[in-house]
């Protein structure tokens, strides 16, 4: 595996082919969140986004971040309306949801 510096200078591991593993994406998000809480800085977010995009893992990170809120209601919509909207959004997603 190839090592790649994370947004705060830490080391994150890539899976074969330069694509971040699910564990590496989760570790990057956790590390970046901790750094942002300690010292909010736009460069931390920009470095994270660049790394995720470069590794082809941006959508994977979005799914990881949105996963915990998916079961909740969509504000301003009934449950059936929210499910329909989310289903439509998922159909247009670059990866299967």
MARBA-3410 file (N, C-alpha, C, O; in Angstrom, 1 decimal):
97
0.8,-1.2,0.0,0.0,0.0,0.0,0.9,1.2,0.0,2.0,1.3,0.6 ~ 0.4,2.3,-0.6,1.1,3.5,-0.7,0.6,4.4,0.4,-0.6,4.5,0.6 ~ 1.5,5.1,1.0,1.2,6.1,2.1,1.0,7.5,1.5,1.7,7.8,0.5 ~ 0.1,8.2,2.0,-0.2,9.6,1.5,-0.5,10.5,2.6,-1.3,10.1,3.5 ~ 0.2,11.6,2.7,0.0,12.5,3.8,-1.5,13.0,3.9,-2.1,13.3,2.8
-2.1,13.0,5.0,-3.4,13.5,5.2,-3.4,15.0,5.3,-2.4,15.6,5.2 ~ -4.6,15.6,5.5,-4.8,17.0,5.5,-3.9,17.7,6.6,-3.5,18.8,6.5 ~ -3.7,17.0,7.7,-3.0,17.6,8.8,-1.5,17.0,8.9,-0.9,17.2,9.9 ~ -1.1,16.4,7.8,0.3,15.9,7.8,0.4,14.5,8.3,1.5,13.9,8.3 ~ -0.7,13.8,8.7,-0.7,12.4,9.1,-0.5,11.6,7.9,-0.5,12.0,6.8
-0.5,10.3,8.1,-0.3,9.4,7.0,-1.6,8.5,6.9,-2.1,8.0,7.8 ~ -2.1,8.4,5.6,-3.2,7.6,5.3,-2.9,6.6,4.3,-2.0,6.9,3.5 ~ -3.5,5.5,4.3,-3.1,4.4,3.4,-4.1,4.3,2.2,-5.3,4.4,2.4 ~ -3.6,4.1,1.1,-4.4,3.9,-0.1,-4.5,2.4,-0.4,-3.6,1.6,-0.1 ~ -5.6,2.0,-1.0,-5.7,0.6,-1.4,-5.0,0.5,-2.8,-4.5,1.5,-3.3
-4.9,-0.7,-3.3,-4.2,-0.8,-4.6,-4.9,0.1,-5.7,-6.1,0.3,-5.7 ~ -4.0,0.6,-6.5,-4.5,1.5,-7.6,-4.7,2.9,-7.2,-5.2,3.7,-7.9 ~ -4.2,3.3,-6.0,-4.3,4.7,-5.5,-5.7,5.1,-5.0,-5.9,6.3,-4.8 ~ -6.6,4.2,-4.9,-7.9,4.5,-4.4,-8.0,4.3,-2.9,-7.5,3.3,-2.4 ~ -8.5,5.3,-2.2,-8.6,5.1,-0.7,-9.5,4.0,-0.3,-10.6,3.9,-0.9
-9.1,3.3,0.7,-10.0,2.2,1.2,-11.1,2.9,2.0,-10.9,4.1,2.4 ~ -12.1,2.2,2.3,-13.2,2.7,3.2,-12.7,3.1,4.5,-13.1,4.2,5.1 ~ -11.8,2.3,5.1,-11.2,2.6,6.4,-10.3,3.9,6.3,-10.4,4.7,7.2 ~ -9.6,4.1,5.2,-8.8,5.3,5.0,-9.7,6.6,4.9,-9.3,7.6,5.5 ~ -10.8,6.5,4.2,-11.7,7.6,4.1,-12.3,8.0,5.4,-12.3,9.1,5.8
-12.7,7.0,6.2,-13.2,7.2,7.5,-12.2,7.8,8.4,-12.5,8.8,9.2 ~ -10.9,7.4,8.3,-9.9,7.9,9.2,-9.6,9.4,8.8,-9.3,10.2,9.6 ~ -9.6,9.6,7.5,-9.4,11.0,7.0,-10.4,12.0,7.5,-10.1,13.1,8.0 ~ -11.7,11.5,7.5,-12.8,12.4,7.9,-12.7,12.6,9.4,-12.9,13.7,9.9 ~ -12.3,11.6,10.2,-12.2,11.7,11.6,-11.1,12.6,12.0,-11.2,13.5,12.8
-9.9,12.4,11.3,-8.8,13.3,11.6,-9.0,14.7,11.3,-8.7,15.6,12.0 ~ -9.7,15.0,10.1,-10.0,16.3,9.7,-11.0,17.0,10.6,-10.9,18.2,10.9 ~ -12.0,16.2,11.1,-13.0,16.8,12.0,-12.3,17.2,13.3,-12.6,18.2,13.8 ~ -11.5,16.3,13.8,-10.8,16.6,15.1,-9.9,17.9,14.9,-9.9,18.7,15.8 ~ -9.2,18.0,13.8,-8.4,19.2,13.5,-9.2,20.4,13.4,-8.9,21.5,13.9
-10.4,20.3,12.7,-11.3,21.5,12.6,-11.8,21.9,13.9,-12.0,23.1,14.1 ~ -12.2,21.0,14.8,-12.7,21.4,16.1,-11.6,22.1,16.9,-11.9,23.1,17.6 ~ -10.4,21.5,16.8,-9.3,22.1,17.6,-8.9,23.5,17.0,-8.6,24.4,17.8 ~ -8.9,23.6,15.7,-8.4,24.9,15.1,-9.1,25.0,13.7,-8.5,24.6,12.7 ~ -10.2,25.6,13.7,-10.9,25.8,12.4,-10.1,26.5,11.3,-9.6,27.6,11.6
-9.9,25.9,10.2,-9.1,26.5,9.1,-9.6,26.0,7.8,-9.8,24.8,7.6 ~ -9.9,26.9,6.9,-10.4,26.5,5.5,-9.4,25.5,4.8,-9.9,24.7,4.1 ~ -8.1,25.7,5.0,-7.1,24.9,4.4,-7.3,23.4,4.7,-7.0,22.5,3.9 ~ -7.8,23.1,5.9,-8.0,21.7,6.3,-9.0,21.1,5.5,-8.9,20.0,5.0 ~ -10.1,21.8,5.3,-11.2,21.3,4.5,-10.8,21.2,3.0,-11.1,20.2,2.3
-10.1,22.2,2.5,-9.7,22.2,1.1,-8.7,21.0,0.8,-8.8,20.4,-0.2 ~ -7.8,20.8,1.8,-6.8,19.7,1.6,-7.5,18.3,1.6,-7.2,17.4,0.8 ~ -8.5,18.2,2.5,-9.3,17.0,2.6,-10.1,16.7,1.2,-10.0,15.6,0.7 ~ -10.7,17.8,0.8,-11.5,17.7,-0.5,-10.6,17.3,-1.7,-10.9,16.5,-2.5 ~ -9.4,18.0,-1.7,-8.5,17.7,-2.8,-8.0,16.2,-2.8,-8.0,15.6,-3.8
-7.7,15.7,-1.6,-7.2,14.4,-1.4,-8.3,13.4,-1.8,-8.1,12.4,-2.5 ~ -9.5,13.6,-1.3,-10.6,12.7,-1.6,-11.0,12.7,-3.1,-11.2,11.6,-3.7 ~ -10.9,13.9,-3.7,-11.2,14.0,-5.2,-10.1,13.3,-6.0,-10.4,12.6,-6.9 ~ -8.9,13.5,-5.6,-7.8,12.9,-6.3,-7.8,11.4,-6.2,-7.4,10.7,-7.2 ~ -8.3,10.9,-5.1,-8.3,9.4,-4.9,-9.7,8.8,-5.4,-9.8,7.6,-5.3
-10.5,9.7,-5.9,-11.8,9.2,-6.4,-12.7,8.7,-5.3,-13.6,7.8,-5.5 ~ -12.6,9.3,-4.1,-13.4,8.9,-2.9,-14.3,9.9,-2.4,-14.8,9.8,-1.3 ~ -14.5,11.0,-3.2,-15.3,12.1,-2.6,-16.8,11.7,-2.4,-17.3,12.0,-1.3 ~ -17.4,10.9,-3.3,-18.7,10.5,-3.1,-18.8,9.5,-2.0,-19.8,9.5,-1.2 ~ -17.8,8.6,-1.8,-17.8,7.7,-0.7,-17.8,8.4,0.6,-18.4,8.0,1.6
-17.0,9.5,0.7,-17.0,10.3,1.9,-18.3,11.0,2.2,-18.8,11.0,3.3 ~ -19.0,11.5,1.1,-20.3,12.1,1.3,-21.3,11.1,1.8,-22.0,11.4,2.7 ~ -21.3,9.9,1.3,-22.2,8.8,1.8,-21.9,8.5,3.2,-22.8,8.3,4.0 ~ -20.6,8.5,3.6,-20.2,8.2,5.0,-20.7,9.3,5.9,-21.2,9.0,7.0 ~ -20.6,10.5,5.5,-21.1,11.6,6.3,-22.6,11.7,6.4,-23.2,12.1,7.5
-23.3,11.4,5.3,-24.7,11.5,5.3,-25.5,10.3,5.8,-26.6,10.3,6.2 ~ -24.7,9.2,5.9,-25.4,7.9,6.4,-26.1,8.0,7.7,-27.3,7.5,7.7 ~ -25.6,8.6,8.7,-26.3,8.7,10.0,-27.6,9.5,9.9,-28.5,9.3,10.7 ~ -27.7,10.5,9.0,-28.9,11.3,8.9,-30.0,10.7,8.0,-31.1,11.2,7.9 ~ -29.6,9.7,7.2,-30.5,9.2,6.2,-31.8,8.7,6.7,-32.9,8.9,6.1
-31.8,8.0,7.9,-33.1,7.5,8.4,-34.0,8.5,9.0,-35.2,8.3,9.2 ~ -33.5,9.7,9.2,-34.3,10.8,9.8,-35.2,11.4,8.7,-35.0,11.3,7.5 ~ -36.2,12.2,9.2,-37.1,12.8,8.2,-36.4,14.0,7.5,-35.5,14.6,8.1 ~ -36.9,14.3,6.3,-36.4,15.5,5.6,-37.2,16.7,6.1,-38.5,16.6,5.9 ~ -36.6,17.7,6.6,-37.4,18.8,7.2,-38.3,19.4,6.1,-37.9,19.7,5.0
-39.6,19.6,6.5,-40.5,20.3,5.6,-41.3,19.3,4.7,-42.1,19.7,3.9 ~ -41.0,18.0,4.8,-41.6,17.0,3.9,-42.2,15.9,4.8,-41.7,15.5,5.8 ~ -43.3,15.3,4.3,-43.8,14.1,4.9,-42.8,13.0,4.6,-42.0,13.1,3.8 ~ -43.0,11.9,5.4,-42.1,10.7,5.2,-42.2,10.2,3.7,-41.1,9.9,3.1 ~ -43.4,10.0,3.1,-43.4,9.6,1.7,-42.7,10.6,0.8,-42.0,10.1,-0.2
-42.9,11.9,1.0,-42.3,12.9,0.1,-40.8,12.8,0.2,-40.0,12.9,-0.8 ~ -40.3,12.7,1.5,-38.9,12.6,1.7,-38.3,11.4,1.0,-37.2,11.5,0.4 ~ -38.9,10.3,1.2,-38.4,9.0,0.5,-38.4,9.2,-1.0,-37.4,8.7,-1.6 ~ -39.4,9.8,-1.6,-39.4,10.0,-3.0,-38.3,10.9,-3.5,-37.6,10.6,-4.4 ~ -38.1,12.0,-2.7,-37.0,12.9,-3.1,-35.6,12.2,-2.9,-34.8,12.4,-3.8
-35.4,11.5,-1.9,-34.1,10.8,-1.7,-33.9,9.7,-2.7,-32.8,9.5,-3.2 ~ -35.0,9.0,-3.1,-34.9,8.0,-4.1,-34.5,8.6,-5.5,-33.6,8.1,-6.2 ~ -35.1,9.8,-5.8,-34.7,10.5,-7.0,-33.3,10.9,-7.0,-32.5,10.8,-8.0 ~ -32.8,11.5,-5.9,-31.4,11.9,-5.7,-30.5,10.7,-5.9,-29.4,10.8,-6.5 ~ -30.8,9.6,-5.3,-30.0,8.4,-5.4,-29.9,7.9,-6.8,-28.8,7.4,-7.2
-30.9,8.0,-7.6,-30.9,7.6,-9.0,-29.9,8.4,-9.8,-29.3,7.9,-10.7 ~ -29.7,9.7,-9.4,-28.8,10.5,-10.1,-27.4,10.5,-9.6,-26.5,11.2,-10.1 ~ -27.1,9.7,-8.5,-25.8,9.7,-7.9,-24.8,8.9,-8.8,-25.2,8.0,-9.5 ~ -23.6,9.3,-8.7,-22.5,8.6,-9.6,-22.3,7.2,-9.2,-21.8,6.4,-10.0 ~ -22.5,6.8,-7.9,-22.3,5.5,-7.4,-23.7,4.9,-6.9,-24.5,5.7,-6.5
-23.9,3.6,-7.0,-25.1,3.1,-6.4,-25.3,3.4,-4.9,-24.4,3.3,-4.1 ~ -26.5,3.8,-4.6,-26.8,4.1,-3.2,-27.8,3.1,-2.7,-28.1,3.2,-1.5
END
